[in-house]
């Protein structure tokens, strides 16, 4: 999931700080998710999915960007 988080953020030209602010998270909390140090809760996953307009399945790697499931 951490690779997808970074990919989604960088594709949109956002910094870690901008993304964490938009998600109402501390910079360190979001950075820990993106670096794979910690896993977000279900509620945080929901926020991330709404913000980036992706499915939870995509975010956690169960499907690719075309919707193909693994």
mmCIF file of the N, C-alpha and C atoms, coordinates in Angstrom:
data_MODEL
# 
_entry.id   MODEL 
# 
loop_
_atom_site.group_PDB 
_atom_site.id 
_atom_site.type_symbol 
_atom_site.label_atom_id 
_atom_site.label_alt_id 
_atom_site.label_comp_id 
_atom_site.label_asym_id 
_atom_site.label_entity_id 
_atom_site.label_seq_id 
_atom_site.pdbx_PDB_ins_code 
_atom_site.Cartn_x 
_atom_site.Cartn_y 
_atom_site.Cartn_z 
_atom_site.occupancy 
_atom_site.B_iso_or_equiv 
_atom_site.pdbx_formal_charge 
_atom_site.auth_seq_id 
_atom_site.auth_comp_id 
_atom_site.auth_asym_id 
_atom_site.auth_atom_id 
_atom_site.pdbx_PDB_model_num 
ATOM 1   N N  . UNK A 1 1  ? 0.821   -1.187  0.000   1.00 0.00 ? 1  UNK A N  1 
ATOM 2   C CA . UNK A 1 1  ? 0.000   0.000   0.000   1.00 0.00 ? 1  UNK A CA 1 
ATOM 3   C C  . UNK A 1 1  ? 0.868   1.255   0.000   1.00 0.00 ? 1  UNK A C  1 
ATOM 4   N N  . UNK A 1 2  ? 2.000   1.204   0.671   1.00 0.00 ? 2  UNK A N  1 
ATOM 5   C CA . UNK A 1 2  ? 2.808   2.417   0.763   1.00 0.00 ? 2  UNK A CA 1 
ATOM 6   C C  . UNK A 1 2  ? 3.279   2.907   -0.606  1.00 0.00 ? 2  UNK A C  1 
ATOM 7   N N  . UNK A 1 3  ? 3.564   1.971   -1.528  1.00 0.00 ? 3  UNK A N  1 
ATOM 8   C CA . UNK A 1 3  ? 3.980   2.405   -2.874  1.00 0.00 ? 3  UNK A CA 1 
ATOM 9   C C  . UNK A 1 3  ? 2.844   3.120   -3.585  1.00 0.00 ? 3  UNK A C  1 
ATOM 10  N N  . UNK A 1 4  ? 1.633   2.610   -3.412  1.00 0.00 ? 4  UNK A N  1 
ATOM 11  C CA . UNK A 1 4  ? 0.477   3.249   -4.050  1.00 0.00 ? 4  UNK A CA 1 
ATOM 12  C C  . UNK A 1 4  ? 0.233   4.632   -3.475  1.00 0.00 ? 4  UNK A C  1 
ATOM 13  N N  . UNK A 1 5  ? 0.398   4.781   -2.168  1.00 0.00 ? 5  UNK A N  1 
ATOM 14  C CA . UNK A 1 5  ? 0.203   6.094   -1.553  1.00 0.00 ? 5  UNK A CA 1 
ATOM 15  C C  . UNK A 1 5  ? 1.158   7.120   -2.158  1.00 0.00 ? 5  UNK A C  1 
ATOM 16  N N  . UNK A 1 6  ? 2.409   6.755   -2.255  1.00 0.00 ? 6  UNK A N  1 
ATOM 17  C CA . UNK A 1 6  ? 3.394   7.686   -2.814  1.00 0.00 ? 6  UNK A CA 1 
ATOM 18  C C  . UNK A 1 6  ? 3.081   7.979   -4.281  1.00 0.00 ? 6  UNK A C  1 
ATOM 19  N N  . UNK A 1 7  ? 2.725   6.948   -5.017  1.00 0.00 ? 7  UNK A N  1 
ATOM 20  C CA . UNK A 1 7  ? 2.391   7.122   -6.432  1.00 0.00 ? 7  UNK A CA 1 
ATOM 21  C C  . UNK A 1 7  ? 1.211   8.066   -6.598  1.00 0.00 ? 7  UNK A C  1 
ATOM 22  N N  . UNK A 1 8  ? 0.154   7.868   -5.845  1.00 0.00 ? 8  UNK A N  1 
ATOM 23  C CA . UNK A 1 8  ? -1.032  8.723   -5.941  1.00 0.00 ? 8  UNK A CA 1 
ATOM 24  C C  . UNK A 1 8  ? -0.696  10.170  -5.600  1.00 0.00 ? 8  UNK A C  1 
ATOM 25  N N  . UNK A 1 9  ? 0.096   10.359  -4.564  1.00 0.00 ? 9  UNK A N  1 
ATOM 26  C CA . UNK A 1 9  ? 0.466   11.696  -4.127  1.00 0.00 ? 9  UNK A CA 1 
ATOM 27  C C  . UNK A 1 9  ? 1.334   12.400  -5.174  1.00 0.00 ? 9  UNK A C  1 
ATOM 28  N N  . UNK A 1 10 ? 2.352   11.709  -5.651  1.00 0.00 ? 10 UNK A N  1 
ATOM 29  C CA . UNK A 1 10 ? 3.274   12.349  -6.596  1.00 0.00 ? 10 UNK A CA 1 
ATOM 30  C C  . UNK A 1 10 ? 2.618   12.590  -7.953  1.00 0.00 ? 10 UNK A C  1 
ATOM 31  N N  . UNK A 1 11 ? 1.711   11.709  -8.372  1.00 0.00 ? 11 UNK A N  1 
ATOM 32  C CA . UNK A 1 11 ? 0.989   11.930  -9.636  1.00 0.00 ? 11 UNK A CA 1 
ATOM 33  C C  . UNK A 1 11 ? 0.201   13.232  -9.601  1.00 0.00 ? 11 UNK A C  1 
ATOM 34  N N  . UNK A 1 12 ? -0.240  13.611  -8.421  1.00 0.00 ? 12 UNK A N  1 
ATOM 35  C CA . UNK A 1 12 ? -1.026  14.832  -8.267  1.00 0.00 ? 12 UNK A CA 1 
ATOM 36  C C  . UNK A 1 12 ? -0.174  16.044  -7.912  1.00 0.00 ? 12 UNK A C  1 
ATOM 37  N N  . UNK A 1 13 ? 1.141   15.830  -7.819  1.00 0.00 ? 13 UNK A N  1 
ATOM 38  C CA . UNK A 1 13 ? 2.049   16.926  -7.540  1.00 0.00 ? 13 UNK A CA 1 
ATOM 39  C C  . UNK A 1 13 ? 1.940   17.469  -6.124  1.00 0.00 ? 13 UNK A C  1 
ATOM 40  N N  . UNK A 1 14 ? 1.577   16.619  -5.175  1.00 0.00 ? 14 UNK A N  1 
ATOM 41  C CA . UNK A 1 14 ? 1.401   17.041  -3.793  1.00 0.00 ? 14 UNK A CA 1 
ATOM 42  C C  . UNK A 1 14 ? 2.609   16.686  -2.949  1.00 0.00 ? 14 UNK A C  1 
ATOM 43  N N  . UNK A 1 15 ? 2.862   17.494  -1.948  1.00 0.00 ? 15 UNK A N  1 
ATOM 44  C CA . UNK A 1 15 ? 3.907   17.182  -0.980  1.00 0.00 ? 15 UNK A CA 1 
ATOM 45  C C  . UNK A 1 15 ? 3.311   16.318  0.131   1.00 0.00 ? 15 UNK A C  1 
ATOM 46  N N  . UNK A 1 16 ? 4.190   15.740  0.933   1.00 0.00 ? 16 UNK A N  1 
ATOM 47  C CA . UNK A 1 16 ? 3.720   15.003  2.111   1.00 0.00 ? 16 UNK A CA 1 
ATOM 48  C C  . UNK A 1 16 ? 2.901   15.926  3.012   1.00 0.00 ? 16 UNK A C  1 
ATOM 49  N N  . UNK A 1 17 ? 3.380   17.130  3.200   1.00 0.00 ? 17 UNK A N  1 
ATOM 50  C CA . UNK A 1 17 ? 2.695   18.093  4.075   1.00 0.00 ? 17 UNK A CA 1 
ATOM 51  C C  . UNK A 1 17 ? 1.306   18.440  3.547   1.00 0.00 ? 17 UNK A C  1 
ATOM 52  N N  . UNK A 1 18 ? 1.195   18.703  2.254   1.00 0.00 ? 18 UNK A N  1 
ATOM 53  C CA . UNK A 1 18 ? -0.107  19.035  1.669   1.00 0.00 ? 18 UNK A CA 1 
ATOM 54  C C  . UNK A 1 18 ? -1.089  17.872  1.819   1.00 0.00 ? 18 UNK A C  1 
ATOM 55  N N  . UNK A 1 19 ? -0.604  16.675  1.573   1.00 0.00 ? 19 UNK A N  1 
ATOM 56  C CA . UNK A 1 19 ? -1.464  15.499  1.647   1.00 0.00 ? 19 UNK A CA 1 
ATOM 57  C C  . UNK A 1 19 ? -1.900  15.237  3.079   1.00 0.00 ? 19 UNK A C  1 
ATOM 58  N N  . UNK A 1 20 ? -0.964  15.298  4.005   1.00 0.00 ? 20 UNK A N  1 
ATOM 59  C CA . UNK A 1 20 ? -1.326  15.059  5.404   1.00 0.00 ? 20 UNK A CA 1 
ATOM 60  C C  . UNK A 1 20 ? -2.332  16.103  5.887   1.00 0.00 ? 20 UNK A C  1 
ATOM 61  N N  . UNK A 1 21 ? -2.150  17.348  5.487   1.00 0.00 ? 21 UNK A N  1 
ATOM 62  C CA . UNK A 1 21 ? -3.088  18.407  5.872   1.00 0.00 ? 21 UNK A CA 1 
ATOM 63  C C  . UNK A 1 21 ? -4.481  18.136  5.295   1.00 0.00 ? 21 UNK A C  1 
ATOM 64  N N  . UNK A 1 22 ? -4.547  17.769  4.034   1.00 0.00 ? 22 UNK A N  1 
ATOM 65  C CA . UNK A 1 22 ? -5.836  17.499  3.388   1.00 0.00 ? 22 UNK A CA 1 
ATOM 66  C C  . UNK A 1 22 ? -6.564  16.325  4.049   1.00 0.00 ? 22 UNK A C  1 
ATOM 67  N N  . UNK A 1 23 ? -5.790  15.360  4.543   1.00 0.00 ? 23 UNK A N  1 
ATOM 68  C CA . UNK A 1 23 ? -6.378  14.181  5.187   1.00 0.00 ? 23 UNK A CA 1 
ATOM 69  C C  . UNK A 1 23 ? -6.579  14.369  6.685   1.00 0.00 ? 23 UNK A C  1 
ATOM 70  N N  . UNK A 1 24 ? -6.238  15.543  7.185   1.00 0.00 ? 24 UNK A N  1 
ATOM 71  C CA . UNK A 1 24 ? -6.339  15.870  8.608   1.00 0.00 ? 24 UNK A CA 1 
ATOM 72  C C  . UNK A 1 24 ? -5.530  14.889  9.467   1.00 0.00 ? 24 UNK A C  1 
ATOM 73  N N  . UNK A 1 25 ? -4.298  14.651  9.014   1.00 0.00 ? 25 UNK A N  1 
ATOM 74  C CA . UNK A 1 25 ? -3.360  13.790  9.723   1.00 0.00 ? 25 UNK A CA 1 
ATOM 75  C C  . UNK A 1 25 ? -2.104  14.587  10.021  1.00 0.00 ? 25 UNK A C  1 
ATOM 76  N N  . UNK A 1 26 ? -1.354  14.148  11.015  1.00 0.00 ? 26 UNK A N  1 
ATOM 77  C CA . UNK A 1 26 ? -0.060  14.776  11.233  1.00 0.00 ? 26 UNK A CA 1 
ATOM 78  C C  . UNK A 1 26 ? 0.865   14.354  10.092  1.00 0.00 ? 26 UNK A C  1 
ATOM 79  N N  . UNK A 1 27 ? 1.844   15.184  9.833   1.00 0.00 ? 27 UNK A N  1 
ATOM 80  C CA . UNK A 1 27 ? 2.814   14.872  8.796   1.00 0.00 ? 27 UNK A CA 1 
ATOM 81  C C  . UNK A 1 27 ? 3.499   13.539  9.097   1.00 0.00 ? 27 UNK A C  1 
ATOM 82  N N  . UNK A 1 28 ? 3.877   13.329  10.337  1.00 0.00 ? 28 UNK A N  1 
ATOM 83  C CA . UNK A 1 28 ? 4.573   12.082  10.678  1.00 0.00 ? 28 UNK A CA 1 
ATOM 84  C C  . UNK A 1 28 ? 3.677   10.864  10.513  1.00 0.00 ? 28 UNK A C  1 
ATOM 85  N N  . UNK A 1 29 ? 2.392   10.985  10.844  1.00 0.00 ? 29 UNK A N  1 
ATOM 86  C CA . UNK A 1 29 ? 1.483   9.848   10.681  1.00 0.00 ? 29 UNK A CA 1 
ATOM 87  C C  . UNK A 1 29 ? 1.374   9.463   9.205   1.00 0.00 ? 29 UNK A C  1 
ATOM 88  N N  . UNK A 1 30 ? 1.125   10.468  8.352   1.00 0.00 ? 30 UNK A N  1 
ATOM 89  C CA . UNK A 1 30 ? 0.999   10.155  6.927   1.00 0.00 ? 30 UNK A CA 1 
ATOM 90  C C  . UNK A 1 30 ? 2.311   9.623   6.354   1.00 0.00 ? 30 UNK A C  1 
ATOM 91  N N  . UNK A 1 31 ? 3.420   10.230  6.722   1.00 0.00 ? 31 UNK A N  1 
ATOM 92  C CA . UNK A 1 31 ? 4.730   9.774   6.229   1.00 0.00 ? 31 UNK A CA 1 
ATOM 93  C C  . UNK A 1 31 ? 4.975   8.320   6.646   1.00 0.00 ? 31 UNK A C  1 
ATOM 94  N N  . UNK A 1 32 ? 4.576   7.962   7.861   1.00 0.00 ? 32 UNK A N  1 
ATOM 95  C CA . UNK A 1 32 ? 4.729   6.571   8.309   1.00 0.00 ? 32 UNK A CA 1 
ATOM 96  C C  . UNK A 1 32 ? 3.916   5.607   7.452   1.00 0.00 ? 32 UNK A C  1 
ATOM 97  N N  . UNK A 1 33 ? 2.730   6.005   7.029   1.00 0.00 ? 33 UNK A N  1 
ATOM 98  C CA . UNK A 1 33 ? 1.928   5.146   6.134   1.00 0.00 ? 33 UNK A CA 1 
ATOM 99  C C  . UNK A 1 33 ? 2.618   5.017   4.784   1.00 0.00 ? 33 UNK A C  1 
ATOM 100 N N  . UNK A 1 34 ? 3.086   6.129   4.264   1.00 0.00 ? 34 UNK A N  1 
ATOM 101 C CA . UNK A 1 34 ? 3.702   6.122   2.944   1.00 0.00 ? 34 UNK A CA 1 
ATOM 102 C C  . UNK A 1 34 ? 5.035   5.376   2.929   1.00 0.00 ? 34 UNK A C  1 
ATOM 103 N N  . UNK A 1 35 ? 5.743   5.389   4.029   1.00 0.00 ? 35 UNK A N  1 
ATOM 104 C CA . UNK A 1 35 ? 7.033   4.697   4.113   1.00 0.00 ? 35 UNK A CA 1 
ATOM 105 C C  . UNK A 1 35 ? 6.889   3.252   4.595   1.00 0.00 ? 35 UNK A C  1 
ATOM 106 N N  . UNK A 1 36 ? 5.660   2.824   4.846   1.00 0.00 ? 36 UNK A N  1 
ATOM 107 C CA . UNK A 1 36 ? 5.422   1.443   5.251   1.00 0.00 ? 36 UNK A CA 1 
ATOM 108 C C  . UNK A 1 36 ? 5.793   1.129   6.689   1.00 0.00 ? 36 UNK A C  1 
ATOM 109 N N  . UNK A 1 37 ? 5.947   2.155   7.498   1.00 0.00 ? 37 UNK A N  1 
ATOM 110 C CA . UNK A 1 37 ? 6.303   1.960   8.902   1.00 0.00 ? 37 UNK A CA 1 
ATOM 111 C C  . UNK A 1 37 ? 5.077   1.570   9.721   1.00 0.00 ? 37 UNK A C  1 
ATOM 112 N N  . UNK A 1 38 ? 3.939   2.169   9.392   1.00 0.00 ? 38 UNK A N  1 
ATOM 113 C CA . UNK A 1 38 ? 2.684   1.867   10.080  1.00 0.00 ? 38 UNK A CA 1 
ATOM 114 C C  . UNK A 1 38 ? 1.597   1.643   9.053   1.00 0.00 ? 38 UNK A C  1 
ATOM 115 N N  . UNK A 1 39 ? 0.538   0.938   9.463   1.00 0.00 ? 39 UNK A N  1 
ATOM 116 C CA . UNK A 1 39 ? -0.627  0.694   8.612   1.00 0.00 ? 39 UNK A CA 1 
ATOM 117 C C  . UNK A 1 39 ? -1.779  1.578   9.087   1.00 0.00 ? 39 UNK A C  1 
ATOM 118 N N  . UNK A 1 40 ? -2.482  2.219   8.165   1.00 0.00 ? 40 UNK A N  1 
ATOM 119 C CA . UNK A 1 40 ? -3.606  3.072   8.570   1.00 0.00 ? 40 UNK A CA 1 
ATOM 120 C C  . UNK A 1 40 ? -4.804  2.241   9.014   1.00 0.00 ? 40 UNK A C  1 
ATOM 121 N N  . UNK A 1 41 ? -5.615  2.844   9.866   1.00 0.00 ? 41 UNK A N  1 
ATOM 122 C CA . UNK A 1 41 ? -6.869  2.205   10.291  1.00 0.00 ? 41 UNK A CA 1 
ATOM 123 C C  . UNK A 1 41 ? -7.852  2.208   9.126   1.00 0.00 ? 41 UNK A C  1 
ATOM 124 N N  . UNK A 1 42 ? -8.934  1.496   9.299   1.00 0.00 ? 42 UNK A N  1 
ATOM 125 C CA . UNK A 1 42 ? -9.975  1.455   8.263   1.00 0.00 ? 42 UNK A CA 1 
ATOM 126 C C  . UNK A 1 42 ? -10.518 2.856   7.994   1.00 0.00 ? 42 UNK A C  1 
ATOM 127 N N  . UNK A 1 43 ? -10.716 3.630   9.035   1.00 0.00 ? 43 UNK A N  1 
ATOM 128 C CA . UNK A 1 43 ? -11.228 4.996   8.853   1.00 0.00 ? 43 UNK A CA 1 
ATOM 129 C C  . UNK A 1 43 ? -10.254 5.847   8.055   1.00 0.00 ? 43 UNK A C  1 
ATOM 130 N N  . UNK A 1 44 ? -8.979  5.724   8.311   1.00 0.00 ? 44 UNK A N  1 
ATOM 131 C CA . UNK A 1 44 ? -7.977  6.489   7.562   1.00 0.00 ? 44 UNK A CA 1 
ATOM 132 C C  . UNK A 1 44 ? -7.937  6.005   6.116   1.00 0.00 ? 44 UNK A C  1 
ATOM 133 N N  . UNK A 1 45 ? -8.053  4.706   5.898   1.00 0.00 ? 45 UNK A N  1 
ATOM 134 C CA . UNK A 1 45 ? -8.108  4.173   4.527   1.00 0.00 ? 45 UNK A CA 1 
ATOM 135 C C  . UNK A 1 45 ? -9.296  4.777   3.792   1.00 0.00 ? 45 UNK A C  1 
ATOM 136 N N  . UNK A 1 46 ? -10.434 4.890   4.457   1.00 0.00 ? 46 UNK A N  1 
ATOM 137 C CA . UNK A 1 46 ? -11.612 5.518   3.826   1.00 0.00 ? 46 UNK A CA 1 
ATOM 138 C C  . UNK A 1 46 ? -11.303 6.946   3.412   1.00 0.00 ? 46 UNK A C  1 
ATOM 139 N N  . UNK A 1 47 ? -10.680 7.716   4.316   1.00 0.00 ? 47 UNK A N  1 
ATOM 140 C CA . UNK A 1 47 ? -10.344 9.102   4.005   1.00 0.00 ? 47 UNK A CA 1 
ATOM 141 C C  . UNK A 1 47 ? -9.403  9.191   2.813   1.00 0.00 ? 47 UNK A C  1 
ATOM 142 N N  . UNK A 1 48 ? -8.392  8.330   2.806   1.00 0.00 ? 48 UNK A N  1 
ATOM 143 C CA . UNK A 1 48 ? -7.416  8.324   1.716   1.00 0.00 ? 48 UNK A CA 1 
ATOM 144 C C  . UNK A 1 48 ? -8.103  7.995   0.393   1.00 0.00 ? 48 UNK A C  1 
ATOM 145 N N  . UNK A 1 49 ? -8.976  6.991   0.402   1.00 0.00 ? 49 UNK A N  1 
ATOM 146 C CA . UNK A 1 49 ? -9.681  6.596   -0.821  1.00 0.00 ? 49 UNK A CA 1 
ATOM 147 C C  . UNK A 1 49 ? -10.568 7.712   -1.340  1.00 0.00 ? 49 UNK A C  1 
ATOM 148 N N  . UNK A 1 50 ? -11.277 8.378   -0.443  1.00 0.00 ? 50 UNK A N  1 
ATOM 149 C CA . UNK A 1 50 ? -12.122 9.500   -0.882  1.00 0.00 ? 50 UNK A CA 1 
ATOM 150 C C  . UNK A 1 50 ? -11.269 10.628  -1.447  1.00 0.00 ? 50 UNK A C  1 
ATOM 151 N N  . UNK A 1 51 ? -10.173 10.931  -0.772  1.00 0.00 ? 51 UNK A N  1 
ATOM 152 C CA . UNK A 1 51 ? -9.317  12.028  -1.215  1.00 0.00 ? 51 UNK A CA 1 
ATOM 153 C C  . UNK A 1 51 ? -8.722  11.760  -2.596  1.00 0.00 ? 51 UNK A C  1 
ATOM 154 N N  . UNK A 1 52 ? -8.188  10.565  -2.793  1.00 0.00 ? 52 UNK A N  1 
ATOM 155 C CA . UNK A 1 52 ? -7.554  10.231  -4.062  1.00 0.00 ? 52 UNK A CA 1 
ATOM 156 C C  . UNK A 1 52 ? -8.524  9.654   -5.091  1.00 0.00 ? 52 UNK A C  1 
ATOM 157 N N  . UNK A 1 53 ? -9.780  9.454   -4.690  1.00 0.00 ? 53 UNK A N  1 
ATOM 158 C CA . UNK A 1 53 ? -10.820 8.915   -5.576  1.00 0.00 ? 53 UNK A CA 1 
ATOM 159 C C  . UNK A 1 53 ? -10.420 7.564   -6.157  1.00 0.00 ? 53 UNK A C  1 
ATOM 160 N N  . UNK A 1 54 ? -10.011 6.659   -5.264  1.00 0.00 ? 54 UNK A N  1 
ATOM 161 C CA . UNK A 1 54 ? -9.665  5.289   -5.635  1.00 0.00 ? 54 UNK A CA 1 
ATOM 162 C C  . UNK A 1 54 ? -10.404 4.337   -4.704  1.00 0.00 ? 54 UNK A C  1 
ATOM 163 N N  . UNK A 1 55 ? -10.485 3.080   -5.109  1.00 0.00 ? 55 UNK A N  1 
ATOM 164 C CA . UNK A 1 55 ? -11.116 2.079   -4.262  1.00 0.00 ? 55 UNK A CA 1 
ATOM 165 C C  . UNK A 1 55 ? -10.117 1.576   -3.219  1.00 0.00 ? 55 UNK A C  1 
ATOM 166 N N  . UNK A 1 56 ? -10.649 1.046   -2.146  1.00 0.00 ? 56 UNK A N  1 
ATOM 167 C CA . UNK A 1 56 ? -9.786  0.434   -1.132  1.00 0.00 ? 56 UNK A CA 1 
ATOM 168 C C  . UNK A 1 56 ? -9.055  -0.759  -1.731  1.00 0.00 ? 56 UNK A C  1 
ATOM 169 N N  . UNK A 1 57 ? -9.708  -1.501  -2.621  1.00 0.00 ? 57 UNK A N  1 
ATOM 170 C CA . UNK A 1 57 ? -9.052  -2.631  -3.275  1.00 0.00 ? 57 UNK A CA 1 
ATOM 171 C C  . UNK A 1 57 ? -7.827  -2.169  -4.063  1.00 0.00 ? 57 UNK A C  1 
ATOM 172 N N  . UNK A 1 58 ? -7.944  -1.048  -4.744  1.00 0.00 ? 58 UNK A N  1 
ATOM 173 C CA . UNK A 1 58 ? -6.790  -0.520  -5.474  1.00 0.00 ? 58 UNK A CA 1 
ATOM 174 C C  . UNK A 1 58 ? -5.694  -0.098  -4.492  1.00 0.00 ? 58 UNK A C  1 
ATOM 175 N N  . UNK A 1 59 ? -6.098  0.615   -3.455  1.00 0.00 ? 59 UNK A N  1 
ATOM 176 C CA . UNK A 1 59 ? -5.118  1.133   -2.505  1.00 0.00 ? 59 UNK A CA 1 
ATOM 177 C C  . UNK A 1 59 ? -4.307  0.019   -1.848  1.00 0.00 ? 59 UNK A C  1 
ATOM 178 N N  . UNK A 1 60 ? -4.965  -1.077  -1.499  1.00 0.00 ? 60 UNK A N  1 
ATOM 179 C CA . UNK A 1 60 ? -4.236  -2.146  -0.810  1.00 0.00 ? 60 UNK A CA 1 
ATOM 180 C C  . UNK A 1 60 ? -3.661  -3.186  -1.762  1.00 0.00 ? 60 UNK A C  1 
ATOM 181 N N  . UNK A 1 61 ? -3.829  -2.963  -3.070  1.00 0.00 ? 61 UNK A N  1 
ATOM 182 C CA . UNK A 1 61 ? -3.168  -3.817  -4.047  1.00 0.00 ? 61 UNK A CA 1 
ATOM 183 C C  . UNK A 1 61 ? -3.938  -5.031  -4.509  1.00 0.00 ? 61 UNK A C  1 
ATOM 184 N N  . UNK A 1 62 ? -5.265  -5.039  -4.271  1.00 0.00 ? 62 UNK A N  1 
ATOM 185 C CA . UNK A 1 62 ? -6.075  -6.165  -4.739  1.00 0.00 ? 62 UNK A CA 1 
ATOM 186 C C  . UNK A 1 62 ? -6.537  -6.001  -6.176  1.00 0.00 ? 62 UNK A C  1 
ATOM 187 N N  . UNK A 1 63 ? -6.415  -4.793  -6.711  1.00 0.00 ? 63 UNK A N  1 
ATOM 188 C CA . UNK A 1 63 ? -6.740  -4.569  -8.120  1.00 0.00 ? 63 UNK A CA 1 
ATOM 189 C C  . UNK A 1 63 ? -5.799  -3.514  -8.683  1.00 0.00 ? 63 UNK A C  1 
ATOM 190 N N  . UNK A 1 64 ? -5.658  -3.558  -10.008 1.00 0.00 ? 64 UNK A N  1 
ATOM 191 C CA . UNK A 1 64 ? -4.811  -2.546  -10.645 1.00 0.00 ? 64 UNK A CA 1 
ATOM 192 C C  . UNK A 1 64 ? -5.657  -1.356  -11.045 1.00 0.00 ? 64 UNK A C  1 
ATOM 193 N N  . UNK A 1 65 ? -5.043  -0.397  -11.722 1.00 0.00 ? 65 UNK A N  1 
ATOM 194 C CA . UNK A 1 65 ? -5.752  0.831   -12.075 1.00 0.00 ? 65 UNK A CA 1 
ATOM 195 C C  . UNK A 1 65 ? -6.798  0.641   -13.160 1.00 0.00 ? 65 UNK A C  1 
ATOM 196 N N  . UNK A 1 66 ? -6.870  -0.545  -13.754 1.00 0.00 ? 66 UNK A N  1 
ATOM 197 C CA . UNK A 1 66 ? -7.919  -0.827  -14.725 1.00 0.00 ? 66 UNK A CA 1 
ATOM 198 C C  . UNK A 1 66 ? -9.104  -1.544  -14.098 1.00 0.00 ? 66 UNK A C  1 
ATOM 199 N N  . UNK A 1 67 ? -8.974  -1.881  -12.818 1.00 0.00 ? 67 UNK A N  1 
ATOM 200 C CA . UNK A 1 67 ? -10.032 -2.613  -12.134 1.00 0.00 ? 67 UNK A CA 1 
ATOM 201 C C  . UNK A 1 67 ? -9.838  -4.107  -12.142 1.00 0.00 ? 67 UNK A C  1 
ATOM 202 N N  . UNK A 1 68 ? -8.771  -4.575  -12.782 1.00 0.00 ? 68 UNK A N  1 
ATOM 203 C CA . UNK A 1 68 ? -8.487  -6.018  -12.806 1.00 0.00 ? 68 UNK A CA 1 
ATOM 204 C C  . UNK A 1 68 ? -8.075  -6.464  -11.413 1.00 0.00 ? 68 UNK A C  1 
ATOM 205 N N  . UNK A 1 69 ? -8.743  -7.510  -10.931 1.00 0.00 ? 69 UNK A N  1 
ATOM 206 C CA . UNK A 1 69 ? -8.475  -8.017  -9.588  1.00 0.00 ? 69 UNK A CA 1 
ATOM 207 C C  . UNK A 1 69 ? -7.371  -9.068  -9.618  1.00 0.00 ? 69 UNK A C  1 
ATOM 208 N N  . UNK A 1 70 ? -6.602  -9.098  -8.553  1.00 0.00 ? 70 UNK A N  1 
ATOM 209 C CA . UNK A 1 70 ? -5.518  -10.066 -8.418  1.00 0.00 ? 70 UNK A CA 1 
ATOM 210 C C  . UNK A 1 70 ? -5.919  -11.177 -7.481  1.00 0.00 ? 70 UNK A C  1 
# 
